[in-house]
Amino acid sequence: MQKKKYRFLDPIHGNIELNTANPDEELILNLIETKEFQRLRRIRQLGFSYLTFYGAEGTRFVHSIGCFQIARKVLNHLENKNANLVEPHRLAIWVAALLHDIGHGPFSHSSEPAFEFEHEEWTIKNILGQTEIKQVLDNYQKDLATQVSQILLQKIKPTWISQIISGQLDCDRSDYLIRDSHQTGTTYGVFQLERIIQSLELNKHKDEIKLVVNEKGIQAVEDYLFARYSMYLQVYHHKKTLSADALFTSTIRRARDLLRLNKQIELSESLGKWLLKSKNKTLDDFWQVDDICIFHHFKLWANNSSDSILTDLSNRLLNRKLFKAQKVSQMSVAQIENIKKNLGHEKADYYCVVKECCEFPYNDRKKPILIKQNNKIQELSKVSNIAAALMNKDKELDIEWLFSP
């Protein structure tokens, strides 16, 4: 039977082609067709940002394929001079890039504080557990699932392998900055991705091979860091989106509290395990809960719940009746206490929410970006005044908000 070429028409990367005549590329296609990966079609990439930027409807599915494509481009470039270093790890890096977000919950990062879990943990469970993904990987190469998990857990040596997937200059951030900028109709996240890829090298540094950027790519990396800073300031931490996140968390908390008080609410068994953080939550329970599941329950609670608080919170999120956002630094303790008093003791727990947002555009201590200049390898801020300045921008992205009606 003749082998086929498959093309994904990506709004950011154009045609992403996979050829089944290449066994490694056929493996990527088989992974995309698993039920665990297809679930990502039902997980919004930008959480509740669609309530702020109405075009922000993209999913983790398209981002994950985009991440794979960038990783493939990076490895193709690095392989030109380092074939013996890249070849043994290429396939595992491809798979890690594709599957790095497989453990996300509904509405992506919005669900993590609400359900009190970390998506990285469930990513590993989906790769090593009894899943279609694991079966596909095992059928191709017995130790491949373990290799991929080690990359994602950042426990593999040399560290450049994990740096491509999870560092301060990686294929994950590169894709979501450009993609999220496109989805939200902004230009904040645009930077010279191709220039950065062409400037990457593998060099020995402190007795280990590491990913470094040559001096031709310094300005492109500066643009990338400023894009990251701008996206957090203008998009990811937009006060309306943060308000929707707070409202979502309050709704989930109210449902959880009612459940613990043995109050009757309409609830699927799987979501019940998510709410109670049950140790008996299985992979099947994990797969059942996606954006559609959450919307279904919010519609049930908005129309049929006997609890007025759960009904109101669900209606607010469904119909974009968001809480107002105020900076805590601009309020007095008396003002906050007065808001709580007017709400009443029970409602104050759900209708007066304080949320701190903190994100750093660049940190020189955690997997720093390395620059090769004049045959000397240094941390980025040592050769870039812009990077050094961005390291001091943390106060602008560290804001405590109060959300209430």
For each residue, the residues with C-beta under 8 A, 3 or more apart:
1:
2:
3: 19 20 21
4: 19 20
5: 17 18 19 20
6: 17 18 19 20 29
7: 15 16 17 18
8: 15 16 18 65
9: 14 15
10: 13 14 15 16 62 65 66 69
11: 62 179 182
12: 66 175 178 179 182
13: 10 16 66 69 70
14: 9 10
15: 7 8 9 10
16: 7 8 10 13 65 66 68 69
17: 5 6 7
18: 5 6 7 8 22 25 26 28 29
19: 3 4 5 6 22 25 26
20: 3 4 5 6 25 26 29
21: 3 26
22: 18 19 25 26
23: 26 27 140
24: 27 28 90 91 94
25: 18 19 20 22 28 29
26: 18 19 20 21 22 23 29 30
27: 23 24 30 31 91 95 136 137 140
28: 18 24 25 31 32 68 94 95 98
29: 6 18 20 25 26 32 33
30: 26 27 33 34 136
31: 27 28 34 37 95 98 99 133 136 137
32: 28 29 37 38 65 98
33: 29 30 37 38
34: 30 31 37 38 131 132 133 136
35: 38 39 132 287
36: 39 102 126 131 132 133 287
37: 31 32 33 34 40 61 64 98 99 102 133
38: 32 33 34 35 41 61
39: 35 36 42 43 287 290
40: 37 43 59 60 61 64 101 102 104
41: 38 59 61
42: 39 59 290 291 292
43: 39 40 59 60 61 104 105 106 107 108 290 291
44: 47 48 50 56 57 58 59 60 107 108 291
45: 56 58 59 60 62 63 108 176 179 180 183
46: 49 50 53 56 58 108 180 183 184
47: 44 107 108 109 110 111 241 244 245
48: 44 51 52 107 110 241 244 245 248
49: 46 52 53 56 180 184 235 236 238 241
50: 44 46 53 54 55 56 57
51: 48 240 241 244 320 322
52: 48 49 56 238 240 241 244
53: 46 49 50 56 183 184 185 186 235 238
54: 50
55: 50 183 184 185
56: 44 45 46 49 50 52 53 180 183 184
57: 44 50 183
58: 44 45 46 62 63 179 180 183
59: 40 41 42 43 44 45 62 63
60: 40 43 44 45 63 64 101 104 108
61: 37 38 40 41 43 64 65
62: 10 11 45 58 59 65 66 179
63: 45 58 59 60 66 67 101 175 176 179
64: 37 40 60 61 67 68 97 98 99 100 101 102
65: 8 10 16 32 61 62 68 69 98
66: 10 12 13 16 62 63 69 70 175 179
67: 63 64 70 71 97 98 100 101 165 171 172 175
68: 16 28 64 65 71 72 94 97 98 171
69: 10 13 16 65 66 72 73 175
70: 13 66 67 73 74 97 171 174 175 193 197
71: 67 68 74 75 93 94 96 97 164 165 171
72: 68 69 75 76 94 97
73: 69 70 76 77 197
74: 70 71 77 78 164 171 197 200
75: 71 72 78 79 86 90 93 94 164
76: 72 73 79 80
77: 73 74 80 197 198 200
78: 74 75 81 82 85 86 200 201 202
79: 75 76 82 83 86 87 90
80: 76 77 83
81: 78 201 202
82: 78 79 85 86 202
83: 79 80 86 87
84: 87
85: 78 82 88 89 202 209
86: 75 78 79 82 83 89 90 202
87: 79 83 84 90
88: 85
89: 85 86 92 93 161
90: 24 75 79 86 87 93 94
91: 24 27 94 95 141 144
92: 89 95 96 144 147 148 151 161
93: 71 75 89 90 96 97 151 161 164 165
94: 24 28 68 71 72 75 90 91 97 98
95: 27 28 31 91 92 98 99 137 144 148
96: 71 92 93 99 100 148 151 152 165
97: 64 67 68 70 71 72 93 94 100 164 165 171 172
98: 28 31 32 37 64 65 67 68 94 95
99: 31 37 64 95 96 102 123 126 127 133 148 152
100: 64 67 96 97 123 152 165 166 172
101: 40 60 63 64 67 104 119 123 172
102: 36 37 40 64 99 122 123 126 127 133
103: 119 120 121 122 123 124 125 126
104: 40 43 60 101 108 109 111 119 122 123
105: 43 108 111 112 115 117 119 122 274 289
106: 43 110 111 289 290 291 293 294
107: 43 44 47 48 110 111 248 291 294
108: 43 44 45 46 47 60 104 105 111 119
109: 47 104 112 119
110: 47 48 106 107 113 114 244 245 248
111: 47 104 105 106 107 108 114 115 117 248
112: 105 109 115 116 117 118 119
113: 110 116 245 249
114: 110 111 248 249 252 253
115: 105 111 112 252 274 275 277
116: 112 113 277
117: 105 111 112 121 122 277
118: 112 121 122
119: 101 103 104 105 108 109 112 122 123
120: 103 123 124 152
121: 103 117 118 124 125
122: 102 103 104 105 117 118 119 125 126 286
123: 99 100 101 102 103 104 119 120 126 127 152
124: 103 120 121 127 128 149 152 153
125: 103 121 122 128 129 283 286
126: 36 99 102 103 122 123 129 131 133 283 286
127: 99 102 123 124 131 133 134 137 145 148 149 152
128: 124 125 134 145 146 149
129: 125 126 134 283
130: 134 283
131: 34 36 126 127 134 135 283
132: 34 35 36 135 136
133: 31 34 36 37 99 102 126 127 136 137 145
134: 127 128 129 130 131 137 138 145
135: 131 132 138 139
136: 27 30 31 34 132 133 139 140
137: 27 31 95 127 133 134 140 141 144 145 148
138: 134 135 141 142 144 145
139: 135 136
140: 23 27 136 137 144
141: 91 137 138 144
142: 138
143: 146 147
144: 91 92 95 137 138 140 141 147 148
145: 127 128 133 134 137 138 148 149
146: 128 143 149 150
147: 92 143 144 150 151 156
148: 92 95 96 99 127 137 144 145 151 152
149: 124 127 128 145 146 152 153
150: 146 147 153 155 156
151: 92 93 96 147 148 154 156 161 162 165
152: 96 99 100 120 123 124 127 148 149 162 165 166
153: 124 149 150
154: 151 159 162 166
155: 150
156: 147 150 151 159 161 162
157: 161 208
158: 161 208 209 210
159: 154 156 162 163 208 210 367
160: 163 164 202 209 210 211
161: 89 92 93 151 156 157 158 164
162: 151 152 154 156 159 165 166 167
163: 159 160 166 167 169 170 210 211 367
164: 71 74 75 93 97 160 161 167 170 171 211
165: 67 71 93 96 97 100 151 152 162 170 171 172
166: 100 152 154 162 163 170 172
167: 162 163 164 170 211 367 369
168: 173 362 363 366 367 368 369
169: 163 173 174 196 211 213 221 224 369
170: 163 164 165 166 167 173 174
171: 67 68 70 71 74 97 164 165 174 175
172: 67 97 100 101 165 166 175 176
173: 168 169 170 176 177 228
174: 70 169 170 171 177 178 193 196 224
175: 12 63 66 67 69 70 171 172 178 179
176: 45 63 172 173 179 180
177: 173 174 180 181 189 191 224 227 228 231
178: 12 174 175 181 182 189 190 191 193
179: 11 12 45 58 62 63 66 175 176 182 183 189
180: 45 46 49 56 58 176 177 183 184 189 231 235 236
181: 177 178 184 186 187 188 189 190 227 231 235
182: 11 12 178 179 185 189
183: 45 46 53 55 56 57 58 179 180
184: 46 49 53 55 56 180 181 235
185: 53 55 182
186: 53 181 189 231 234 235
187: 181 190
188: 181 227 230 231 234 235
189: 177 178 179 180 181 182 186 227 228 230 231 235
190: 178 181 187 227
191: 177 178 196 220 223 224 226 227
192: 195 196 220 223 224
193: 70 174 178 196 197
194: 197 198
195: 192 198 199 216 217 220
196: 169 174 191 192 193 199 200 213 217 220 221 224
197: 70 73 74 77 193 194 200
198: 77 194 195 216 217
199: 195 196 213 214 216 217 220 221
200: 74 77 78 196 197 211 212 213 214 217
201: 78 81 211 212 213 214 372
202: 78 81 82 85 86 160 209 210 211 212
203: 209 210 212 370 372 377
204: 207 208 209 210
205: 208 209 210 212 370 377
206: 210
207: 204
208: 157 158 159 204 205
209: 85 158 160 202 203 204 205
210: 158 159 160 163 202 203 204 205 206 370 377
211: 160 163 164 167 169 200 201 202 370
212: 200 201 202 203 205 370 371 372 377
213: 169 196 199 200 201 217 218 221 369 370 371 372 380
214: 199 200 201 217 371 372 373
215: 218 371 372 373 374 383
216: 195 198 199
217: 195 196 198 199 200 213 214 220 221
218: 213 215 221 222 371 373 383 384
219: 222 223
220: 191 192 195 196 199 217 223 224
221: 169 196 199 213 217 218 224 225 369 371 380 384 387
222: 218 219 225 226 384 386 387
223: 191 192 219 220 226 227
224: 169 174 177 191 192 196 220 221 227 228
225: 221 222 228 229 361 362 386 387 390
226: 191 222 223 229 230 361 386 390
227: 177 181 188 189 190 191 223 224 230 231
228: 173 177 189 224 225 231 232 361 362
229: 225 226 232 233 361 390 393 397
230: 188 189 226 227 233 234
231: 177 180 181 186 188 189 227 228 234 235 236
232: 228 229 235 236 237 359 361 397
233: 229 230 237 396 397
234: 186 188 230 231 238
235: 49 53 180 181 184 186 188 189 231 232 238 241
236: 49 180 231 232 241 359
237: 232 233 241 242 357 359 397 399
238: 49 52 53 234 235 241 242
239: 242 243 325 401
240: 51 52 243 244 322 325
241: 47 48 49 51 52 235 236 237 238 244 245
242: 237 238 239 245 246 325 355 357 401 403
243: 239 240 246 247 322 323 324 325 403
244: 47 48 51 52 110 240 241 247 248 317 320 322
245: 47 48 110 113 241 242 248 249 355
246: 242 243 249 250 323 353 355 401 403
247: 243 244 250 251 313 316 317 322 323 403
248: 48 107 110 111 114 244 245 251 252 317
249: 113 114 245 246 252 253 353
250: 246 247 253 254 313 350 351 353
251: 247 248 254 255 298 301 310 313 314 317 350
252: 114 115 248 249 255 256 275
253: 114 249 250 256 257 349 350
254: 250 251 257 258 307 309 310 313 350
255: 251 252 258 259 265 267 275 297 301 310
256: 252 253 259 260 275 276
257: 253 254 260 261
258: 254 255 261 263 265 307 310
259: 255 256 262 263 265 267 272 275 276
260: 256 257 276
261: 257 258
262: 259
263: 258 259 306 307
264: 306
265: 255 258 259 301 305 307 310
266: 297 300 301 304 305
267: 255 259 271 272 275 297
268: 271 272 288 293 297
269: 272 273 285
270: 273 274 281 284 285 286 288 289 293
271: 267 268 274 275 288 289 293 294 297
272: 259 267 268 269 275 276 278
273: 269 270 276 278 280 281 285
274: 105 115 270 271 277 278 281 285 289
275: 115 252 255 256 259 267 271 272
276: 256 259 260 272 273
277: 115 116 117 274 281
278: 272 273 274 281 285
279:
280: 273
281: 270 273 274 277 278 285 286
282: 285 286
283: 125 126 129 130 131 286 287
284: 270 287 288
285: 269 270 273 274 278 281 282 288 289
286: 122 125 126 270 281 282 283 289
287: 35 36 39 283 284 290
288: 268 270 271 284 285 293
289: 105 106 270 271 274 285 286 293 294
290: 39 42 43 106 287 293 294
291: 42 43 44 106 107 294 295
292: 42 295 296
293: 106 268 270 271 288 289 290 296 297
294: 106 107 271 289 290 291 297 298
295: 291 292 298 299 318
296: 292 293 299 300
297: 255 266 267 268 271 293 294 300 301
298: 251 294 295 301 302 314 317 318
299: 295 296 302 303 314 318
300: 266 296 297 303 304 305
301: 251 255 265 266 297 298 304 305 307 310 311 314
302: 298 299 305 311 314 315 318
303: 299 300 311
304: 266 300 301
305: 265 266 300 301 302 310 311 314
306: 263 264
307: 254 258 263 265 301 310 311
308: 311 312
309: 254 312 313 346 347 350
310: 251 254 255 258 265 301 305 307 313 314
311: 301 302 303 305 307 308 314 315
312: 308 309 315 316
313: 247 250 251 254 309 310 316 317 350
314: 251 298 299 301 302 305 310 311 317 318
315: 302 311 312 318 319 321
316: 247 312 313 319 320 321 322 323
317: 244 247 248 251 298 313 314 320
318: 295 298 299 302 314 315
319: 315 316
320: 51 244 316 317
321: 315 316
322: 51 240 243 244 247 316
323: 243 246 247 316 351 353 403 404 405
324: 243 403 404 405
325: 239 240 242 243 401 402 403
326: 330 331 401 402 403 404
327: 330 331 399 400 401 402
328: 331 336 354 400 401 402
329: 399 400
330: 326 327
331: 326 327 328 335 336 402
332: 335 336
333: 336 337
334: 337 338
335: 331 332 338 339
336: 328 331 332 333 339 340 352 402
337: 333 334 340 341
338: 334 335 341 342
339: 335 336 342 343 348 352 402 404
340: 336 337 343 345 348 352
341: 337 338 344 348
342: 338 339
343: 339 340 347 348 351 352 404 405
344: 341 347 348
345: 340 348 349
346: 309 349
347: 309 343 344 350 351
348: 339 340 341 343 344 345 351 352
349: 253 345 346 352
350: 250 251 253 254 309 313 347 353
351: 250 323 343 347 348 404 405
352: 336 339 340 343 348 349 402 403 404
353: 246 249 250 323 350 402 403 404
354: 328 400 401 402 403
355: 242 245 246 400 401 403
356: 398 399 400 401
357: 237 242 397 398 399 400 401
358: 394 397 398
359: 232 236 237 397 398
360: 363 391 393 394 397
361: 225 226 228 229 232 390 391 393 397
362: 168 225 228 369 380 381 387 390 391
363: 168 360 366 368 391
364: 368 379 380 381 391
365: 368
366: 168 363
367: 159 163 167 168
368: 168 363 364 365 379 380
369: 167 168 169 213 221 362 379 380 387
370: 203 205 210 211 212 213 377 378 379 380
371: 212 213 214 215 218 221 377 378 379 380 382 383 384
372: 201 203 212 213 214 215 375 376 377
373: 214 215 218 376 378 383
374: 215
375: 372
376: 372 373
377: 203 205 210 212 370 371 372
378: 370 371 373 382 383
379: 364 368 369 370 371 382
380: 213 221 362 364 368 369 370 371 383 384 387
381: 362 364 384 387 388 391
382: 371 378 379
383: 215 218 371 373 378 380
384: 218 221 222 371 380 381 387 388
385: 388 389
386: 222 225 226 389 390
387: 221 222 225 362 369 380 381 384 390 391
388: 381 384 385 391 392
389: 385 386 392 393
390: 225 226 229 361 362 386 387 393
391: 360 361 362 363 364 381 387 388 394
392: 388 389 395
393: 229 360 361 389 390 396 397
394: 358 360 391 397 398
395: 392 398
396: 233 393
397: 229 232 233 237 357 358 359 360 361 393 394
398: 356 357 358 359 394 395
399: 237 327 329 356 357
400: 327 328 329 354 355 356 357
401: 239 242 246 325 326 327 328 354 355 356 357
402: 325 326 327 328 331 336 339 352 353 354
403: 242 243 246 247 323 324 325 326 352 353 354 355
404: 323 324 326 339 343 351 352 353
405: 323 324 343 351
